[in-house]
Amino acid sequence: MGPHCDSLPLAFELPPLPVMATSSDVTQVLLPIGGLVGREVDLDAFLQTLMDRIAVTMQADRGTLWLLDPARGELFSRAAHLPEVSQIRVKLGQGVAGYVAERGEPVNMPNPRGESRFFADIDRMTGYRTSTILAVPLRDSGGALYGVLQVLNRRGGERFTDDDVERLMAIAVQVSHALQSTSLYQELQRAKEQPHAPVGYFFNRIIGESEPLKVIYRLIQKAAPTDATVLLRGESGCGKELFARAVHVNGPRRDKPFVKVDCAALPASLIENELFGHEKGAFTGADHRVPGKFEAADGGTVFIDEIGELPLPVQGKLLRVLQDREFERVGGTQTLKVDVRIVAATNRDLVKMVGEGKFREDLYYRIKVVELVLPPLRERGAEDIERLTRHFVAASAKRHRLPMPRLSAAALERLKRYRWPGNVRELENCIESAVVLSEGEILEEHLPLPKVVSALPAAMPLGDVVVLEGTGELLPLAEVEKRHILRVLDSVKGNRTAAAKVLQIGRNTLGRKLKEYGIADEG
């Protein structure tokens, strides 16, 4: 399913459950778990720890969390005491868990031998001997069944009692409440609504399980528990902020602030003030002291997005923070100490900028302690594109209060062939537009994508070139971008702030692109 951690960070260990807990006790103890899952800790580790706790509470030898796979009509073990095998699947109606999932009612089986509902093949597969079983349904807030909670072999050779049934039902309510706040539940719901789509893996709300992403997941799991500075590199639209948050929430600072500074969205003259704050009287209009982002994030993480846009003088102050964890506010003389972790991101070539004297070499080496190069969407494969597409279809329909449309095979194939120069952000905007314009089914004509020429040679990957509508002219993507930006600027009468908003990029980024096109900045 995805990366797995052996245990939860110490800060997320659950308090011990009473050995002889009543239903009320269990409810009170388990209520806080929703908050833990909401912080996006590693779900594999969290769920395994949760099953450990449930087994102890129920005085059971083993426990299993089964979840429903709607595409196959099966249950699969998502968290379980199964040292013998990695996962078990059973069909609806097969075994005790399958029976509970099919009938929607609890089963308390004091002696499984000779029971038609008992699936003995699992014991033969694992070598484990099941003597008593208790299983209850797992339902969402709407009453729909999406899993089963099961415990095996009450310790001491005793049977599970009616009180145990009530206790496990109470636990199931609280477990379900917590799971519904996670991306795991969102994925199950999407799979239910789109049963023929691949069931993907969510890593801290990042959708995808392609090999390039799995490499990033593993690196994050290694780097996150430390305080190492992380540099995220990748094209615009790759979701760098999501990965930065994953570093934060899987580390020791998860309970402290995560503060973002977007250098591309701020005028160069304001970036220093934004980061470090200012003292009263530091400049005209500074009538009181204002703390900066570093102070606001004390104890937590500062995410510096588009660090390549940082002015050289501010780069020096940032280097001091990285080296000595100290700075002065703008207009101040008092040296302030700060305890923050820094995660930076850029889509620019910092090595080239160092060579051109636009980025400090010493700062570059300070921020790339751990460097993560995020793959563009076109390198993540067709299955990740499909997973993201179906997720965005469901999310857009919900956002605009529309019935969720079907996705035609032709439209899906077109999406898979396109090269996505704007990456995940472009795909999301494309799908939102298609959902709004479609009437029950998303067709290829609803996708706001450049048209392609059918006569292109078969060996040429579609999407590498773009055809200008009405002319059949083949253009490089960079030229298409330039013409589109100029067209947007013309439509807003040259207002660069308005154009940047339409293009969904920072004003500084727009200015930089115009300079690349040889168009002088007119302010």
Steps between C-alpha positions, in 0.01 A plus 500: 500500500785741563776591744478367852654612827571252778354718774343832567714791616511506880285813512213306342490203735146450624434493876450149643144368495358351820512121488138464610360801316127564480341635183504846654870468588585389149307787344679755715844355436460466123345840431841675463618273217319709239733787580802279453391375159408853396862600550589255224735272690605189311171311472655154475683547829207673667247233402729221612548667838125548522439130439755417770302715741164352403633147549619592849168665585301199382742258670546340159808336352462657155304768321429591138365809327333391175407752232270461203642497146191585291667426167557133589215449747756393760628588845873550548694513825624859540649469850535164668707273721612287208873433533462204264364685193493861380128512415192281484199545273160337534190530286176645633323221687821301543610434857382688804626840377338446160174397667498815718573718197221336299235492778603811690460336841752397769609138543617351830623147431613314816609187309565526125554129440224365281358851439414565134585868548855420608762512221756243613732566205637808679616287794655254257674788323640656817542198725299683765221321694186708546292404804264798543399783265319829548438728200290816461417724201675830438260764369544862391293795622239425233460142620678342202716199584861531384689260723506249785676508837594151622678351802610139553554268799397660827787448740469251782310261275175685569223591260411852388193615690202717408677784683799444272273536196371831635854613579637421152198669337580816702864480392393456136297822515800696623744336256264579212463860614879538496552325166246721325732798554783330310602480138468120526123533538486752215676247277252227599209730417650590163550132423137437594378773265743397224518119546709438188769752594824389665499529878800720571712579803482833679814625671398799709238605243740452209328275249710252310701182529726513196859397557639858478258604776581200717866606492396845630279342770792294628731802508241706689460222757876507558538879508181601681591374851815715494546878496695492172428785256318370192508642146216402268572542130254451221296663228214735581181319589666186643349556846813607685297641792332162558840331523626775732202438730573127491852574628352713779218273619718188506766669711544599865361852437159376380315668791662838430421752223561440132549847350528565127677791330452526122790707371351511148178661626675783688676809367874471565485802733255324735654154526746597775223656705279194447769261623655697784238756605573862586534735795286806564637791294698276266342679203219741422176350625665254740304621804546181701720193519401213270649151540603313185439147382801360682365617833152373414643158419720468811525132586350404164583514131543788256427404139676743264337451162684617186819572694669585170309831505664604829699827463874468567501718818224285650690185404775611739256539790348161423846341501552638850174344617607164357845519660434669832117500538503876564400826326391860559169650396507768230598824674602319819822434689385227736620154396221245514545125531260273315450125487364409158545238233528632145356328195563684172367448148586627154437431134814689401851373427680618815838368380472719191393795717806447723721514190329822391546658844123512562497248786752462781708186472530460879121527537446246223707238682326582828151442365571180304585279797220271380398560139179353360449526124127464439400321179286687247158350438600368156763277666261353756317277254147451374366340819592802717337728243184288521504498882539877511238552231235297678582670828463845341174399330350405836643806678384746233150355486472530877642856503253622239208293638462308172424132436825317443537441123631185338841519336494373143771264379600742222539790745705288739726385218552862388594598855751216520667598171534870576838618631372735777753786493308653793506169690244414769371857526423503128325163524287619792391814314432299185276253686315774689414669170387168349279417798327838478446479123402135471147362523520164670812383316838660438579470131825582325343822369451624858874494573658845459814357341685602182389311193738256337546418133385148413756478217801522733736203469411218740848511654454862613360511858184711498526801726868571429375756252194719501289593201374856479127475442377625164845491342636149548833665595729283715651695790739418784336516844713799601366699206143401587559621856640831376206564266249406767655733758507788252138430406397508867694824553323653204160394633564675836643810328854436619416474872766254618341438839173402332684291239693312770171424675342364181810291428515380863865594540679760712552851363876457535484175304307679227762776491779245475329322210450829316869578542580161348283600204696827468211718624611774739328526839283809499403470867 
